[in-house]
């Protein structure tokens, strides 16, 4: 039973762990998740159909997140967010461990996703938490190709020669617009912030098969229709970290993400912001005080600050967090 009066505090959720053919052990060994040896994703906050997060702390422990939103839309999301997204939680937060390469893939934009899947599109961003030596990602094309050439390189098995690969290390950040071809490479552990969508079009899966000899489904035609074939250098995120200040990573119509290096004590005043805020702890741990209620946010954990909260205090010897909200733009 949910009380009639909203209680504001930092809300944490039970992680939704997903085994993947490309998954590994880092969600458990590095981030401390109760994960299997093949876990590829930890969905931290989700309202995707069939994958609704359950609150694990405080007065609303055990409550499904969408039920709480239905009861307290404005208090949790903010009135502006309610108006902009129709009362739906617009984002999905994940940690991803790629022990093997993920498929080369692309996501549709809002219009295509709505038409074929009754879903949001999928624009996303990555923050690299840890990367093995020589680990890479693919973001975009190395050279501009046509839709006809796209089909040719798939048929002759040379698509990898046309992809833009980037070596990555801890702290790198990337913005992946809907329509941009991409793949997370083996050895990469990252935080992902994306629109609330589970729509992915696989283009190429490295000729991988399961234990029965079957390859995963590909979506060649829909991927072609969703894909931007131009070479666009709009994915690498440049930022400067300043102690106890928010440094901008990504600011788009779907989300705004900042990086904060917390040392000692700092306050964030959200009284003029009409949005929820989510913190993802990507290094160290931090004590967070919301309206007098304290929570420890450990490495690899995620917490939601309701829109009703005005001032948040953060304390840490040393921690790095991602600060995510929705802008009114």
C-alpha positions in Angstrom: 0.0 0.0 0.0 1.5 3.3 -1.1 0.8 6.2 1.3 -1.1 9.3 0.2 1.7 11.7 1.0 4.9 11.4 -1.0 8.1 10.7 0.9 11.2 12.2 -0.7 14.5 10.3 -0.4 17.2 8.8 -2.6 15.5 5.8 -4.3 17.6 2.7 -5.2 16.4 -0.2 -7.2 17.0 -3.9 -7.5 19.3 -4.5 -10.5 17.8 -6.5 -13.4 20.6 -8.8 -14.5 20.7 -10.2 -18.0 22.9 -13.0 -19.2 24.3 -12.5 -22.7 26.2 -14.6 -25.2 28.9 -11.9 -25.0 28.7 -11.3 -21.3 31.4 -11.7 -18.7 32.3 -11.5 -15.0 33.0 -7.8 -14.4 29.5 -6.9 -13.2 30.2 -9.1 -10.3 34.0 -8.8 -9.8 34.3 -5.1 -10.4 30.9 -3.6 -9.7 29.8 -6.1 -7.0 26.5 -7.2 -8.7 25.0 -10.6 -7.7 25.6 -11.7 -11.3 26.3 -14.9 -13.1 29.6 -15.5 -15.0 27.8 -14.6 -18.3 26.1 -11.5 -17.2 26.2 -8.8 -19.9 23.8 -6.1 -18.5 22.6 -4.7 -15.3 19.5 -2.7 -15.8 19.6 -0.2 -13.0 16.4 1.8 -13.6 13.8 0.6 -16.1 10.2 1.0 -17.0 10.5 -1.1 -20.2 7.5 -3.3 -20.6 8.1 -6.6 -18.8 11.2 -5.2 -17.1 10.0 -2.8 -14.4 12.4 -1.9 -11.7 11.5 -2.7 -8.1 12.5 -0.3 -5.3 14.9 -1.8 -2.8 15.2 0.8 -0.1 13.3 3.2 2.1 9.5 3.6 2.6 8.7 2.3 -0.9 10.9 -0.8 -0.7 9.2 -3.6 -2.8 7.1 -1.2 -4.8 7.3 -1.3 -8.6 8.6 1.9 -10.0 5.8 2.4 -12.5 3.2 2.1 -9.7 5.0 4.8 -7.7 5.2 7.0 -10.8 1.4 6.5 -11.4 0.7 7.7 -7.8 3.2 10.6 -7.7 4.0 11.7 -11.3 5.0 15.3 -10.6 6.8 14.6 -7.3 9.1 12.0 -9.0 9.4 13.1 -12.6 8.8 16.9 -12.4 5.8 18.6 -14.0 7.9 19.6 -17.1 9.0 16.0 -17.6 5.4 14.8 -17.2 4.3 17.2 -19.9 7.2 16.4 -22.2 6.9 12.6 -21.9 3.3 12.0 -21.0 3.9 10.9 -17.5 6.3 8.1 -18.6 9.8 7.6 -17.2 11.8 8.5 -20.3 15.2 6.9 -19.7 16.8 3.5 -19.2 20.0 3.1 -17.1 22.5 0.2 -17.5 25.9 -1.1 -16.8 27.3 -3.3 -19.6 30.2 -5.8 -19.5 31.4 -7.0 -22.9 33.6 -10.0 -22.5 33.2 -10.5 -26.3 32.3 -8.0 -29.0 28.6 -7.0 -29.1 26.9 -7.2 -32.5 27.3 -4.3 -34.9 23.9 -2.6 -34.6 21.9 0.5 -35.1 18.8 1.9 -33.3 15.8 3.7 -34.9 14.8 7.2 -34.2 11.5 8.1 -32.6 9.4 8.1 -35.7 10.5 4.7 -37.0 10.3 3.2 -33.5 6.8 4.5 -33.0 5.7 3.2 -36.3 7.0 -0.4 -36.0 7.4 -1.0 -32.3 5.1 1.6 -30.5 8.3 2.6 -28.7 10.6 5.5 -28.2 13.7 5.6 -30.4 17.0 5.0 -28.9 19.6 7.7 -28.6 22.2 6.8 -26.0 25.5 7.6 -24.4 28.4 5.6 -22.9 30.8 6.3 -20.1 33.8 3.9 -20.0 34.3 2.6 -16.5 37.1 0.2 -17.2 38.7 -1.1 -20.4 41.2 -3.9 -21.0 44.4 -3.1 -22.9 43.7 -2.4 -26.6 39.9 -2.6 -26.0 37.9 -0.8 -28.7 34.5 0.3 -29.6 32.9 1.0 -33.0 31.1 4.3 -33.5 30.1 5.2 -37.0 31.6 4.6 -40.4 35.3 4.9 -41.4 34.2 6.0 -44.9 30.9 7.0 -46.4 29.0 4.3 -48.1 25.7 4.0 -49.9 22.8 1.7 -48.9 23.7 -0.5 -51.8 27.3 -0.8 -50.7 26.1 -1.6 -47.2 24.4 -4.6 -48.5 27.4 -5.6 -50.6 29.9 -5.5 -47.7 27.5 -7.6 -45.6 27.2 -10.2 -48.3 31.0 -10.4 -48.9 31.8 -10.3 -45.1 33.9 -7.1 -45.2 31.8 -4.8 -43.2 34.3 -4.5 -40.4 36.8 -2.9 -42.8 34.4 0.0 -43.2 33.6 0.6 -39.5 35.2 3.4 -37.4 37.0 1.7 -34.4 38.3 3.7 -31.4 40.6 2.5 -28.6 39.1 3.4 -25.2 40.1 3.9 -21.7 38.6 4.8 -18.3 36.8 8.1 -18.4 36.1 8.3 -22.1 32.6 9.2 -23.1 30.6 8.8 -26.3 27.2 10.0 -27.6 25.4 7.7 -30.0 22.5 9.2 -31.9 19.8 7.0 -33.2 20.8 5.9 -36.7 24.6 5.7 -36.0 26.1 2.2 -36.5 28.0 1.1 -33.4 29.3 -1.8 -31.3 30.9 -2.2 -27.9 34.1 -4.2 -28.1 35.5 -7.0 -26.0 37.0 -5.9 -22.7 34.9 -2.9 -22.2 32.8 -2.1 -19.0 30.6 0.9 -19.3 27.6 2.9 -18.0 24.9 3.5 -20.6 22.2 6.1 -20.5 19.5 5.9 -23.1 15.9 6.5 -24.0 13.4 4.0 -22.6 13.6 1.5 -25.5 14.7 -2.0 -26.1 14.7 -1.8 -29.9 17.9 -2.9 -31.5 18.6 -3.8 -35.2 21.5 -6.2 -35.5 23.6 -5.7 -38.6 26.5 -8.2 -38.1 27.2 -10.6 -35.3 30.8 -11.7 -36.1 29.5 -15.0 -37.5 28.8 -16.1 -33.9 26.6 -19.1 -33.2 25.2 -20.5 -30.0 25.7 -24.0 -28.5 23.2 -25.4 -31.0 25.0 -23.8 -34.0 22.4 -21.1 -34.5 23.2 -17.5 -35.2 21.2 -14.6 -33.7 18.6 -12.9 -35.7 19.8 -10.0 -37.9 17.6 -7.1 -39.0 19.4 -6.0 -42.2 16.5 -4.2 -43.9 15.2 -2.3 -41.0 18.8 -1.4 -40.0 19.3 0.0 -43.5 16.2 2.1 -43.3 17.2 3.5 -39.8 20.9 4.0 -40.6 22.8 7.2 -41.3 25.5 6.3 -43.8 27.4 9.6 -43.6 30.7 10.0 -41.7 29.9 12.3 -38.8 32.4 13.1 -36.0 29.6 13.9 -33.5 30.2 11.0 -31.0 33.3 11.8 -29.0 32.6 13.7 -25.9 35.2 16.2 -24.6 35.0 17.5 -21.0 37.1 18.9 -18.3 36.7 17.6 -14.8 36.5 20.1 -11.9 36.4 19.1 -8.3 32.8 19.4 -6.8 31.4 20.9 -10.0 29.2 19.6 -12.7 31.0 19.2 -16.0 28.8 18.8 -19.1 29.1 15.5 -21.0 25.9 15.4 -23.1 23.0 17.8 -23.4 20.3 16.7 -25.9 16.5 16.7 -26.1 16.3 13.3 -24.3 18.7 13.8 -21.4 21.5 15.9 -19.9 24.5 14.2 -18.4 27.2 15.8 -16.3 30.3 14.4 -14.7 31.1 15.3 -11.0 34.3 14.5 -9.2 33.3 14.6 -5.5 36.0 15.3 -2.9 34.9 16.3 0.6 31.5 17.8 0.9 29.4 19.6 -1.7 25.7 20.6 -2.2 23.6 20.5 -5.3 20.6 22.9 -5.4 17.9 21.5 -7.6 15.2 24.0 -6.5 15.0 25.6 -9.9 15.1 22.3 -11.8 11.8 20.7 -12.7 13.2 17.2 -13.3 14.3 14.1 -11.4 18.1 13.5 -11.2 19.9 10.1 -11.4 23.4 9.5 -10.1 25.5 6.6 -11.3 28.6 6.0 -9.2 31.4 5.2 -11.6 34.3 5.4 -9.1 34.6 5.3 -5.3 31.6 5.7 -3.1 29.6 8.7 -1.9 27.2 9.5 0.9 24.1 11.2 -0.4 21.6 13.2 1.8 18.2 13.9 0.4 15.7 15.8 2.6 17.5 14.5 5.7 17.6 10.9 4.5 21.0 9.4 4.0 22.0 6.7 1.5 25.4 5.3 0.6 26.0 5.1 -3.1 28.7 2.6 -3.8 30.8 1.9 -6.9 28.5 0.6 -9.6 25.3 1.6 -7.9 22.6 4.0 -9.1 20.1 6.2 -7.3 17.2 8.4 -8.3 16.6 11.8 -6.7 12.9 12.7 -7.0 12.0 16.1 -8.6 10.4 17.0 -5.2 13.9 17.1 -3.6 15.5 20.5 -3.6 18.9 20.3 -2.0 21.2 17.3 -2.1 24.4 16.9 -0.1 27.2 14.7 -1.3 30.2 13.6 0.8 33.1 11.4 -0.3 36.9 11.1 0.2 36.9 10.7 -3.6 34.2 9.6 -6.0 33.2 10.1 -9.6 29.5 10.2 -10.5 27.3 10.8 -13.5 24.5 13.3 -12.9 21.6 12.8 -15.3 18.4 14.9 -15.7 16.0 16.1 -18.3 16.3 19.7 -19.6 13.3 21.9 -20.5 14.8 22.5 -24.0 
